[in-house]
Amino acid sequence: MNTPITLTPQSLNPEAFAPYGWMLGKGLATAPAAAAFSNAATDFWHEHAFDTGPGGQTEVLWVNYRIQDPNITALEIHLLTQQALIPLTGEVIHIVADSKPEGGPDLSTLKAFRIPQGQGVCMRPGCWHSSRVTSGEVACLMLTRISTTVDLVAHLSQSQPAVESELRPLEQSVTVTL
């Protein structure tokens, strides 16, 4: 029997999330940048160049998260595309792990991050993940690949084989502190 894992979510910061992808919403860059502008009316700056992988088309997806169960029984992975998640109406607890060489989740790299409303993350392809909320429902903006969404919906609703994603049950007990 494997030792149960209990995760305490940590605050989101660029360095801590770097093994899994990129933190979004870091704030206006203080160093001059070619893709940044600020005046009394507006600020905008380059945050990240989103990559859907070869032949992919970016999709803006609206996601409502409601699951409050602290037990993480499965993780999901997307093989071809980055995936960005930005909570719009509350905080999301996002659980992430790297992949083992054979492809499964490496539970020794498992971490949980609190993603506050208005910030976000962009996961690398091959990042195992799951999301939770502490109460109610949280609406999120997601950037992903259209074919990955179609593939996942066919798998979840019609039991079709997933090609661009995988959902894998965990063989070890994992709990996150909500």
N, C-alpha and C positions, 0 to 999 in steps of 0.2 A: 504494500500500500504506500503510495506517495504521500509525503507530508503536505497537508493543505496549505494553500497560499492565500494570505490576506493582503490586499493592496490598500494603501492609504493614498488617495489622490493627492498629487502635488500641484502647486501653482504652475501654470503654463509659462514657460520662458523659452527663448530660442535655443539656448544651449542644451537644456534638458530634452527637448523634443527633437533635436537634430538627428539622432540615430534613426528616427522613424519618418522624418520629412521636415517640413518647414512650419514655423509659427506664422500666422497671419494676424495683422492688426497691431503691429509693433509701434505704430505712431509715425508721425512725420519725420523723415530722415533729417538729421541735423547737418550732415555733410552735403555739400552741393552735389546734385545729381542731375543728369540730363533729362530724366523722366520724373521730375518733381517740380511743383509750383506751389507758391503760397502767397496769398494777399489777404486783404481784409474780408473778402467775400468767400474764399474757398481755399482748400488745401487739397492737393492730390500728389501721389507719388507711386512709383513702381514698387510693388510688393513681391510679386512672384510671376514667372512665366509658366503657365499651366501646360502640362504635356499629357495628351491623351494616348501617346504611343503611336506607332506607325498606322496610318490609315484611319485613325480615330477622329471622331467629331465631338466637340465639347457640348455637353448638355448642362443646362441650369435646372436643377431638380429641387423641388420643395419637399422637405421631410419633416414629419411630426414624430418626435420621440416621446414615448409614454412609459417605457418599462422602468420600474423602480426596484426590481428584484436585485438584491446585492450579489446573488450567485451567478457567476459567469459560467455557463455550461457549454458554450460553443464560441468560436471566433470565426470571422469572415475575412477573406482575402480577395483582392482584385489583382489579377496577374499582369494586365497590360497597361493600366492607366494610373495616374495619380488620382487622388480623390480629396477634394477640399470640403471641409465642414465648418460652417459659421453659424453659431446659435444667434437667433434674432430676438427671441422672447424670453430667454432665461439661460441658465447654466446647464451644460452637458458634462457628464463625467465620461471621458473617452479612454478606453482601455486599449493598449497597443502592445505588440510584440514583433520582434524580428522573426525571420524564417530560418529554420535549420537548413543545412545543406541539402537534405533530401526533400525539403519543401514544407514540412509541418511547422507549427508555431514553436519557437524557442521560448519556453516558459521562464527560463533564467533571465530573459530580457523584458519580461512583462512589467508594464508600468501603467498607472492610471493618472490622468491629467484632468484638472478642472478647467474647462473652457468657458470663460465668462461670456455673457451676451456681448456681441460686437467684436469679439476676437475670433480666431479660428485656427485651424490646422490644415495643412495639405500633406497627406500621407504619400509616401513613395509607393510605386507598384511593389507588391510583395509584402506589405505591412499588414499583419493580422490585426483585427480590431473588433471592438464591440462598444456600444454606447448605452449609457444609463442617464436618468434624470433623478433628482432628489424628490420632486413632487410635481404633480400635474402633467402638463404637456409642454414641450418646448419645440417651437417651429425653428427649422434650420434651413439655410441656403446651402446647397451642395453643388459643387462642380464635379462632373464625372464624364464618362464616355457613354454616348447613347447606346452603343451595342452592348456595353456591360450591363446597363440597366435592363435592356430587353432580355438579355441572357439570364439575368438574375430573376426577373419577374416570371419568365417561362419555367425556371427551375422551381421557384417557390409556389406558383399557382397551378402548374400543370405537371410537376415532377419530371420535367425535361432535364437531361444531363446538363450541368453547368460547364461551360467551356472557359469563360473569362474570369470566373470567380469560383470560390470554394467556401463552403460552410463546413467546419470540422468540429465535432463534439470533443470536449476536453476529457482526458483520461484522469485528470487530477482535479481536486476540488479547489476552486478559485472563488474568493469572496472579495468584494470591493466595499470599503466603508463609504456609505452614502451620506 
